[in-house]
């Protein structure tokens, strides 16, 4: 019985298609000289445009790279200088000599009727009347002078040398009064990825860290202070029209009821229960920094003075 080869027609058809394709491809010029003069001009114009775009892109990317390197270099120089300034200031704690540091600061008049400045801070205060205290938290990078001026925006963009610096400085809310006192002092600082300023304050998000560091030191220029952590929570900056507890507005409690209400709100937001509580008449300190968990987020640690 004869066997019919059914694949032969299909193979023949594919071969014819390939031949047709090859012929069609053969009709396309392979070299520029094979095109007519007008087409050659058009091709050259297009190639020239492409080359110009390529050169422009390379130039732009080069500028971006140089700009980035320049910014990085400027940032490193500024950061190193700011670090040197802070180191120099730290060495001046307890010193009686200005050692030429007055150039680091500008001066503002101190508050009339203020008590004597602690001997440890007299040199720094004499050099800069914006200096109001010092904060130090074991287990973190936080060991900084605390500044205060009439504008809460100023130290967001300026360092202790009054220079533009994205690290800013640690500063006390302008509405707080270290002489007359308030229910609650609020201290702000940037949350820098480098760990500078309040960049390590969020270590308190870990309860174990709190257990090992339940207290920290914050001195005003008039009084030493040991503070016990009460609450650790996340919040944010709200719209003015939003009706909710805004920790950054709690500076003076007009009554015990108002104080207790604020403590309740903070306890409800706290990431964990420290077991510590405050009563009306206690002196509070709130540390506030940016928090990237949400837009306009804030990370907050609230403490009371115990010594």
N, C-alpha and C positions, 0 to 999 in steps of 0.2 A: 504494500500500500504506500502510495506516495505521501511524503510529508510536506505540507505547505509552509514556507518560511514567511510568517506574518510580520516579522520584524523588519524585513527588507524594505517595504514601502516607507516605514517610519524613518529608517536610517537614511534612505534616499532623500526624504523630505528635509531632515535636519541638515544634510550636506548641502542641499540647494539653498536653505536659509543661510548657512554659513558663507556660501559663495556670494550670495546677494549682499550680505553684510560686509564682506571683504571688499566687494566692488564699490559699495556705498562709501566705505571708509577710504577707499582709494581715491574717491572723488574730492575728498577734503584736502586742501593744500597743507603740506607738512612744514614748509618754510615760509618766512615772511615774503621772500622774493616771488613766491608762487602766486601771491595775491595781486590784484590789480592796484594801481597807484593810489587811488582814492581810499581803498580799504587799508592799504599799508599806512597811510597818514592817520586814519582813524585809530588803528591799532597802536601806533606810536604815541598818539595823544593819550589814549587810555593807560598805556604802560607808564607814561610820564606822570599822569595823575596819581596812579597807584604808588609810584616811587616817592612822590611828594608827600602823600599821606603817611607812608611808612616813615619817612624822615621826620615828619612833624610828630608822629606818635613817639618815636624814639627820643626826640628832643623833650617832649612833654614828660615822659617817664623819667628821663634823666633829671629834669628839674625837680620832680616829685622826690626822687631819691636823694638829691642834694639837700632839698628842703627838710626831709625827714632826718637826715644825718645832722644837719645844722641844728634842728630843734632838739634832737637828742643830746648833742654836745652842749647846747645852751642849758638844757634841763639839768644835765649832770653837773655842770659848773655851778649853777644856781643852788642845786641840792647840796653839793659839797660845801659851798660857802655858808648856807643856812645851817648845816650840821655843825660846821666849825663855830658859828655864832652861838649855837645852843650849848656846845661843849664849853665855850669860853664863859658863857653865863653861868653854867652849872658850877664851874670852878670859882666863880665869884660869890657863891652862896657862903655867907659867913666871912667874906673878905672885907677888909676896911679900906682897900685901895681900889680906885676906879680903873687903874691900869690902862687908861686911854679908851675905855669902852663907851664913854659918853657919845662917841660918834655913831654908835649903833642905834641910838634911840632919839626920839623927839621927846619934849617935855610938855606936860600939862599940869596945871596946878592941882595939888592934892585937896581933899575935902576939908573944909574948915571945921575945927573942933574934933578932928580925928584923934584917936589914941596914939601913943608912941609906936613907931614901926619896930617890929622885932629886929634885934641886932643882926640876926642872920640875913635879913633882907634889906638892910639899910642901904648898902652900896647899890644894889640893883634899883631900889626905889628912887634914890637920889639921881640915878642916871636916867630913869624913865618913870614918870608919874603915871603912866598907863599900866604899869606892872602892879597887879593886885594880889597875886598869890602863886602857889606852886602845887602841882598835883603829881603824885607818884603812885603807880599801881604795880606791885610785885608780880612777876610772871608775864609782864607785857613790856612794850617799848615806851610806855607812857611815863615820862619823867620830864615834865615841861613847866616853864613859867606860864602863868595864866594872865592874860591881858584883858583890858576893858576900855572901851571908848564909847562915844555917844552914838555911834552908828554900828548896828549889828552886822552890816554887810562888809565893813572895812577889813576885818581880820579873816574873812573868807578868801581874800585875794592878796593879803599882805602878810609878811612875816614880821618877826620881832624887830627887824632892822628897818621897818617901814618900807620895804621894797616889794614890788610886785612878785608874788610867788603863789603858784597854784596850790601849794601845800597849806598856805595860810598860817594861822597860829591858833593855839587854844585860847578861848576867850569867854569871859563871863557876860551873860546877858546884860545889856545896857540898863534894863529896868531894875536890876538887883543892886543892893546897897550893902557893901561889906562893913560899913561903919554903923549904920542904924539897924541893919539886920532885916531879914525877910523870913517868911515861913519856909521858902524854898529857893535856893540859888540854882540857876541853870547854867551849865558850862557846855560850850559847843566846841567841836573840832571835826575836821574832815576825816572821812574814812579812806585813807590812802592805801592803794594796793601794795605800796612799798612797806607798809606797816607804820609809817610815820603818823604823827598827830594821834588821832583816835583810831588808827588802822587796826589795832589789836583789841579794842574795847569789846568787840563781839566774841572774844574768848569766853565772856560770861554767858553766852548762849549755851555753853556746856555746863551742866549742873556740877560736874566733877571739878571743873575749874573754880566755880564758886566755893565749893566745899573746902578747897585748898587755899582760897584767897577770899575769905568772907569780909575782909576789911581792907581799906586803903587809906592813904594819907592825902589830905588836902589842907594846906595852910593858907590862910589869908596873910597879908603882910603884918597884920596885927595880932594874929592868934593861931597857934598850932591846932591841928584838927585830925582826929582819927574817926573814920566813917565806916559804918556797918551796912552792907548791902541788904536792901529790903526787897526790891522788885527788879526783875529783868524782863523787858517786853519789847515787842515790835509795834510800831505805830506808823503814822504818816502825817504829812502836813495836809490839813483839810481846807476846803473852800470856806470862806468866811460865812457863807450862808448855811453851811452844814451844822446841824445841832448835835453835837457829840462832845465827849470829853477830849479836850485838847491840852495835853500835858504841858506843852510849851507856853501856855497862858497861865499856868498855876504857879504863881510867885508868892502871893499873899492870901492867906485864908482869913476871911472876915469873921468867921465863926467856927465853933467846933463842928457844927453840922456840915459846913462846907469842907472842912479838913477831912472829916470822916468819909464824905462822899468821894473825895479825890483818892483817898487811900483804897476805898472799895473798888473804884474803877481800875486803879493800877494793879491791885491784887487779882482782879478778873483777867487782866491781860497778861499777867506774869507767866513766863515760860515754865516756871516751877515754883514750888512753895519753899521759901527759905526758912519759914518758921519765925521770922522776925516781923515785928509790927511797930507802928509808930502811933503816938498819941498827940493830941492837940497841945502845942507848946514845944514839941520836939523840933529841932532844926534839921531841915532836909537839904539834900544836894542831888541834883539831877544831872547826869552826864548824857549828852545827846550827840549822835553822829548819823551820817547817812547809812541807809540800808538798801541794798540792791534787790531785795526780794520783790519789791513792787515800786511803781513810780512814786516819787516823793516819799519813799519809805524812810523810816528812822529806827535806829536801834538805841534803846534807852536803858540806863542803869540808875536806879534811885536808891539813895542811902540816907541814913540818919547819923547825926553826930553823937559819938559815944565817948569821946575823950579829947 
